[in-house]
Amino acid sequence: MTLRKAVLLKRYKRFLADMRLDDGSEITAHVANPGAMTGLAEPGSEVWLSFSDSKTRKLPYSWELVRTEGGLVGVNTGCANGIVAAALAAERIPELAGYHIIRREVPFGQRSRVDFLLSAPGKPDCYVEVKSVTLKQGDAACFPDSVTARGAKHLNELTERVKAGDRAVALYLAQRRDCAEFRIADWIDPAYGLAWRRAMAEGVETLCYACHIELDRLDIAERIF
């Protein structure tokens, strides 16, 4: 993917941002991130955009990366599942290795779809829900960065799979490399924090991995939780 450099003018309505391209022209880009993007949406920030010439798109540019003091951060939450899919296929997540069948977007729970369902002979099925993490507080990657009733619902559905005898994993992918640990952001969404602790107590597993983020590289890095 070829990315184009720009300067952020302002983000608004969650999914829109005005940018100034390197040739001086101003455009509106799509923001594939429903969160608050705390610390990542400051006017004047150096950002990087992808471009699509699809005739079905209203906005050809999409915001992909932003440069912070700690390096580049991926802001497109839609990239998280692709990064995890590649890591699963290459068995770069040791805790989830050994599953021969990897299915995506499988219906489960109450009108939900789990991001990945992993299967292998002699093993319980493993349900994996991926969450993109961009918020940093101190040295910690934190989730969520806004209230997410949907996220709490997913945790409850993962808990039900554990009770049914399956394995369930909440996989948090920090789309940045400048964090050394992971923390649930109870100060932002106490209900999500409560749901997470209940899920962990019932046997839902938590993993958090950082990412290599470069202009020509976006893949999984080391585990931080």
LUMGU-466926 format. One record per residue: residue number from 1; x, y, z of N, C-alpha, C in turn. Coordinates in steps of 0.2 Angstrom, whole numbers, m for minus. Layout:
<sites>
(site NUM,(X,Y,Z),(X,Y,Z),(X,Y,Z));
...
</sites>
This chain:
<sites>
(site 1,(4,m6,0),(0,0,0),(4,6,0));
(site 2,(3,11,m5),(7,17,m5),(3,22,m1));
(site 3,(7,25,4),(4,30,8),(6,37,6));
(site 4,(2,42,7),(3,49,6),(3,53,12));
(site 5,(8,57,13),(9,61,19),(5,67,19));
(site 6,(2,69,25),(m2,75,25),(m2,78,32));
(site 7,(m5,83,33),(m5,87,40),(m13,87,42));
(site 8,(m14,85,48),(m21,85,51),(m23,92,52));
(site 9,(m29,94,50),(m32,100,51),(m37,100,57));
(site 10,(m41,95,56),(m46,93,62),(m50,87,61));
(site 11,(m51,83,66),(m56,77,66),(m62,79,68));
(site 12,(m68,77,65),(m74,79,67),(m79,73,65));
(site 13,(m85,73,69),(m90,68,68),(m87,61,68));
(site 14,(m82,60,72),(m79,53,73),(m76,50,66));
(site 15,(m79,50,61),(m77,47,55),(m74,51,49));
(site 16,(m73,58,51),(m71,62,46),(m65,66,49));
(site 17,(m60,68,44),(m55,72,46),(m53,76,40));
(site 18,(m52,83,41),(m49,87,36),(m41,87,36));
(site 19,(m38,86,30),(m31,86,30),(m28,90,24));
(site 20,(m22,92,25),(m19,96,20),(m13,92,17));
(site 21,(m14,90,11),(m9,86,7),(m2,89,6));
(site 22,(3,86,4),(9,88,4),(10,93,m2));
(site 23,(5,93,m7),(5,98,m12),(1,105,m10));
(site 24,(m2,105,m4),(m5,111,m2),(m13,111,m2));
(site 25,(m15,106,m6),(m22,105,m7),(m25,102,0));
(site 26,(m32,104,1),(m35,101,7),(m41,96,5));
(site 27,(m41,91,9),(m46,86,7),(m49,83,14));
(site 28,(m55,80,13),(m58,76,19),(m57,69,18));
(site 29,(m54,66,23),(m53,59,23),(m57,55,28));
(site 30,(m58,48,26),(m62,44,31),(m58,42,37));
(site 31,(m61,41,43),(m57,39,49),(m61,33,51));
(site 32,(m57,27,50),(m60,21,52),(m58,19,59));
(site 33,(m61,23,63),(m59,23,71),(m65,26,74));
(site 34,(m69,22,78),(m75,25,81),(m73,28,88));
(site 35,(m67,27,90),(m65,29,97),(m63,36,98));
(site 36,(m61,38,104),(m59,45,105),(m53,47,102));
(site 37,(m48,42,101),(m42,44,98),(m38,49,102));
(site 38,(m38,48,109),(m35,53,113),(m27,53,112));
(site 39,(m25,59,111),(m18,60,110),(m16,59,103));
(site 40,(m20,57,98),(m18,55,91),(m22,60,86));
(site 41,(m26,65,88),(m30,69,84),(m28,76,85));
(site 42,(m22,78,86),(m20,85,87),(m19,88,81));
(site 43,(m22,94,80),(m21,98,73),(m14,99,72));
(site 44,(m12,98,66),(m5,99,65),(m1,93,65));
(site 45,(m4,87,67),(0,81,67),(2,79,60));
(site 46,(8,75,59),(9,72,53),(6,66,53));
(site 47,(2,65,47),(m2,59,46),(0,56,39));
(site 48,(m3,50,38),(m2,46,32),(m8,43,30));
(site 49,(m10,44,23),(m16,42,21),(m15,37,15));
(site 50,(m20,32,15),(m21,28,9),(m26,31,4));
(site 51,(m26,29,m2),(m30,31,m7),(m33,26,m11));
(site 52,(m40,26,m12),(m44,21,m16),(m47,25,m22));
(site 53,(m47,22,m28),(m50,25,m34),(m57,22,m35));
(site 54,(m59,18,m30),(m66,15,m31),(m71,20,m32));
(site 55,(m76,19,m37),(m81,23,m38),(m87,23,m33));
(site 56,(m87,18,m29),(m92,17,m24),(m90,21,m18));
(site 57,(m84,24,m17),(m82,27,m11),(m84,35,m12));
(site 58,(m86,38,m7),(m87,45,m7),(m81,49,m5));
(site 59,(m77,46,m1),(m70,49,1),(m65,44,m1));
(site 60,(m61,46,m6),(m55,42,m8),(m50,41,m3));
(site 61,(m49,45,1),(m43,45,6),(m45,42,13));
(site 62,(m41,38,16),(m42,35,22),(m36,37,27));
(site 63,(m37,39,33),(m32,40,38),(m29,33,40));
(site 64,(m23,32,40),(m20,26,42),(m15,27,48));
(site 65,(m11,31,47),(m6,32,53),(m5,39,55));
(site 66,(m2,40,61),(m1,47,64),(6,46,67));
(site 67,(10,51,67),(16,51,70),(16,54,77));
(site 68,(18,51,82),(18,53,89),(26,54,91));
(site 69,(27,56,97),(33,56,100),(36,49,101));
(site 70,(32,44,102),(35,37,102),(35,34,95));
(site 71,(33,37,90),(34,34,83),(27,34,80));
(site 72,(26,30,75),(20,29,71),(15,25,75));
(site 73,(9,27,74),(3,24,77),(m2,22,72));
(site 74,(m4,16,71),(m10,14,67),(m17,16,70));
(site 75,(m20,20,66),(m27,22,68),(m33,19,65));
(site 76,(m31,15,60),(m37,12,56),(m38,5,60));
(site 77,(m44,5,64),(m45,m1,67),(m47,m7,63));
(site 78,(m48,m6,57),(m50,m11,52),(m44,m15,50));
(site 79,(m38,m13,52),(m31,m16,50),(m30,m22,55));
(site 80,(m33,m21,61),(m31,m26,67),(m32,m33,65));
(site 81,(m38,m35,62),(m39,m42,60),(m35,m44,55));
(site 82,(m33,m40,50),(m28,m42,45),(m21,m44,48));
(site 83,(m19,m40,53),(m13,m41,56),(m13,m48,60));
(site 84,(m18,m49,63),(m19,m55,67),(m20,m61,63));
(site 85,(m23,m60,57),(m24,m66,53),(m18,m68,50));
(site 86,(m13,m63,48),(m7,m65,45),(m3,m68,51));
(site 87,(m3,m66,57),(1,m69,63),(m1,m76,64));
(site 88,(m8,m77,64),(m11,m84,65),(m8,m89,60));
(site 89,(m9,m87,54),(m7,m91,48),(1,m93,49));
(site 90,(5,m88,51),(12,m89,52),(14,m92,59));
(site 91,(9,m93,63),(10,m96,70),(15,m91,74));
(site 92,(14,m85,73),(18,m80,77),(15,m78,83));
(site 93,(9,m81,85),(6,m80,92),(7,m87,95));
(site 94,(12,m88,99),(13,m95,102),(7,m97,106));
(site 95,(4,m93,109),(m2,m95,113),(m8,m98,109));
(site 96,(m8,m96,102),(m13,m98,98),(m11,m102,92));
(site 97,(m5,m105,93),(m2,m110,88),(m5,m117,88));
(site 98,(m5,m121,83),(m7,m128,83),(m14,m129,81));
(site 99,(m17,m123,79),(m24,m124,76),(m24,m124,68));
(site 100,(m26,m130,65),(m25,m131,58),(m31,m127,54));
(site 101,(m36,m126,57),(m42,m122,54),(m43,m116,57));
(site 102,(m43,m110,53),(m44,m104,55),(m50,m101,51));
(site 103,(m55,m99,54),(m61,m96,51),(m62,m89,54));
(site 104,(m65,m85,50),(m66,m78,51),(m73,m76,51));
(site 105,(m75,m71,56),(m82,m69,56),(m87,m74,57));
(site 106,(m86,m78,62),(m91,m84,63),(m96,m82,67));
(site 107,(m103,m83,66),(m108,m81,70),(m108,m85,77));
(site 108,(m109,m81,82),(m109,m84,89),(m113,m79,93));
(site 109,(m115,m81,99),(m118,m77,104),(m125,m74,102));
(site 110,(m126,m68,104),(m133,m65,102),(m132,m60,96));
(site 111,(m133,m63,90),(m132,m59,84),(m125,m56,83));
(site 112,(m120,m59,85),(m113,m57,85),(m109,m62,80));
(site 113,(m103,m59,79),(m98,m63,75),(m92,m63,78));
(site 114,(m89,m69,80),(m82,m69,83),(m77,m68,77));
(site 115,(m72,m64,79),(m67,m62,74),(m63,m68,71));
(site 116,(m61,m73,75),(m58,m79,73),(m61,m85,77));
(site 117,(m62,m91,74),(m63,m97,77),(m58,m102,75));
(site 118,(m54,m104,79),(m48,m109,78),(m50,m116,80));
(site 119,(m48,m121,76),(m50,m128,77),(m44,m132,75));
(site 120,(m44,m138,79),(m39,m143,77),(m41,m149,81));
(site 121,(m40,m155,78),(m42,m162,81),(m39,m162,88));
(site 122,(m43,m164,93),(m41,m166,99),(m40,m159,104));
(site 123,(m43,m154,101),(m42,m148,105),(m49,m144,105));
(site 124,(m51,m141,111),(m57,m137,111),(m57,m132,106));
(site 125,(m62,m130,103),(m63,m124,98),(m60,m118,102));
(site 126,(m57,m113,99),(m54,m107,102),(m57,m101,99));
(site 127,(m61,m97,102),(m65,m91,100),(m60,m85,102));
(site 128,(m58,m81,97),(m54,m76,98),(m57,m69,95));
(site 129,(m58,m65,100),(m60,m58,98),(m55,m53,99));
(site 130,(m54,m49,93),(m48,m44,92),(m51,m37,94));
(site 131,(m47,m34,98),(m48,m27,99),(m42,m22,97));
(site 132,(m43,m17,93),(m38,m13,91),(m37,m8,97));
(site 133,(m30,m7,99),(m29,m2,105),(m24,3,102));
(site 134,(m26,9,103),(m22,15,101),(m20,20,107));
(site 135,(m24,19,113),(m23,24,118),(m17,22,122));
(site 136,(m13,27,124),(m7,26,128),(m7,30,134));
(site 137,(m6,27,140),(m6,31,147),(1,29,150));
(site 138,(5,33,151),(12,31,154),(15,26,149));
(site 139,(17,21,151),(20,15,147),(15,10,145));
(site 140,(9,11,146),(4,6,145),(m1,7,139));
(site 141,(m2,2,136),(m7,2,131),(m14,1,134));
(site 142,(m19,5,133),(m25,5,137),(m31,4,132));
(site 143,(m36,0,135),(m42,m1,131),(m48,m1,136));
(site 144,(m54,2,134),(m55,6,128),(m54,13,129));
(site 145,(m54,17,123),(m53,24,124),(m59,28,124));
(site 146,(m65,24,124),(m72,27,124),(m76,22,127));
(site 147,(m82,24,129),(m87,19,132),(m89,14,126));
(site 148,(m89,7,128),(m91,2,123),(m95,m3,125));
(site 149,(m102,m2,125),(m106,m7,127),(m106,m14,123));
(site 150,(m104,m13,117),(m103,m18,112),(m97,m23,114));
(site 151,(m92,m19,117),(m86,m23,119),(m87,m27,125));
(site 152,(m91,m24,130),(m93,m28,135),(m98,m34,133));
(site 153,(m102,m33,129),(m106,m39,126),(m102,m44,123));
(site 154,(m97,m43,120),(m92,m48,117),(m89,m52,122));
(site 155,(m87,m48,128),(m84,m52,133),(m89,m57,137));
(site 156,(m95,m55,137),(m100,m59,140),(m101,m65,136));
(site 157,(m101,m64,129),(m102,m70,124),(m96,m74,124));
(site 158,(m90,m72,125),(m84,m76,126),(m84,m80,132));
(site 159,(m87,m77,138),(m88,m81,144),(m92,m87,143));
(site 160,(m98,m86,139),(m102,m91,138),(m99,m97,134));
(site 161,(m94,m96,130),(m91,m101,126),(m86,m105,131));
(site 162,(m83,m102,136),(m79,m105,141),(m84,m110,145));
(site 163,(m89,m107,147),(m94,m111,151),(m96,m118,147));
(site 164,(m97,m117,140),(m99,m123,136),(m93,m127,134));
(site 165,(m87,m126,137),(m81,m131,136),(m76,m129,131));
(site 166,(m77,m123,128),(m73,m120,123),(m67,m116,126));
(site 167,(m63,m114,122),(m58,m109,124),(m60,m102,121));
(site 168,(m58,m97,125),(m60,m90,122),(m54,m85,124));
(site 169,(m53,m81,120),(m47,m77,120),(m49,m69,118));
(site 170,(m48,m65,123),(m48,m58,121),(m41,m55,119));
(site 171,(m40,m54,112),(m34,m52,110),(m34,m45,108));
(site 172,(m30,m41,112),(m29,m34,111),(m23,m32,107));
(site 173,(m24,m29,102),(m18,m27,97),(m17,m20,98));
(site 174,(m11,m18,101),(m9,m11,101),(m5,m9,95));
(site 175,(m9,m5,91),(m6,m3,84),(m1,3,85));
(site 176,(4,1,90),(10,5,91),(15,1,95));
(site 177,(21,4,95),(27,0,98),(30,3,104));
(site 178,(27,8,107),(30,12,112),(27,10,119));
(site 179,(24,4,120),(20,3,126),(24,m4,129));
(site 180,(24,m4,135),(28,m10,138),(23,m14,142));
(site 181,(17,m12,143),(12,m16,147),(5,m14,144));
(site 182,(0,m18,147),(m7,m17,145),(m11,m16,151));
(site 183,(m16,m11,150),(m21,m10,156),(m28,m8,153));
(site 184,(m33,m11,157),(m40,m9,156),(m41,m2,158));
(site 185,(m44,2,154),(m46,9,156),(m52,10,159));
(site 186,(m52,8,166),(m58,8,170),(m60,15,171));
(site 187,(m56,20,170),(m58,27,171),(m62,30,165));
(site 188,(m62,26,160),(m65,28,154),(m72,24,154));
(site 189,(m72,18,155),(m78,14,155),(m78,9,160));
(site 190,(m80,10,166),(m80,6,172),(m84,m1,170));
(site 191,(m89,0,167),(m93,m6,165),(m89,m11,161));
(site 192,(m85,m9,156),(m81,m13,153),(m76,m16,157));
(site 193,(m73,m12,162),(m68,m15,166),(m71,m21,170));
(site 194,(m77,m20,173),(m81,m25,177),(m82,m31,172));
(site 195,(m84,m30,166),(m86,m36,162),(m79,m40,160));
(site 196,(m74,m36,160),(m67,m39,158),(m65,m44,164));
(site 197,(m66,m41,170),(m63,m45,176),(m68,m51,177));
(site 198,(m74,m50,176),(m79,m56,177),(m77,m61,172));
(site 199,(m75,m59,165),(m74,m64,160),(m67,m67,162));
(site 200,(m62,m64,164),(m56,m67,166),(m57,m72,172));
(site 201,(m61,m70,177),(m62,m75,182),(m66,m81,180));
(site 202,(m69,m81,174),(m73,m87,172),(m68,m91,167));
(site 203,(m62,m88,165),(m58,m92,161),(m56,m89,154));
(site 204,(m59,m84,153),(m58,m80,146),(m50,m78,147));
(site 205,(m46,m79,142),(m39,m77,142),(m38,m70,139));
(site 206,(m33,m67,141),(m31,m60,139),(m24,m60,136));
(site 207,(m24,m58,130),(m17,m57,127),(m17,m50,124));
(site 208,(m11,m47,124),(m10,m40,121),(m3,m40,118));
(site 209,(m3,m39,111),(3,m39,107),(4,m32,105));
(site 210,(10,m29,104),(12,m23,101),(13,m24,93));
(site 211,(14,m19,89),(14,m20,82),(21,m16,80));
(site 212,(24,m19,75),(29,m15,71),(25,m10,66));
(site 213,(26,m4,67),(22,1,63),(27,5,59));
(site 214,(28,4,53),(32,8,48),(28,10,42));
(site 215,(30,14,38),(27,16,32),(26,10,27));
(site 216,(30,5,27),(30,m1,23),(29,m7,27));
(site 217,(28,m7,33),(27,m13,37),(22,m12,43));
(site 218,(17,m16,43),(12,m16,48),(11,m24,50));
(site 219,(14,m26,55),(13,m33,58),(14,m33,65));
(site 220,(13,m39,68),(13,m41,75),(20,m41,77));
(site 221,(21,m38,84),(28,m38,87),(27,m42,93));
(site 222,(30,m40,99),(31,m44,105),(24,m43,109));
(site 223,(24,m48,113),(18,m48,118),(20,m44,124));
(site 224,(15,m40,126),(16,m35,131),(11,m37,137));
(site 225,(7,m42,136),(3,m44,142),(0,m51,140));
</sites>
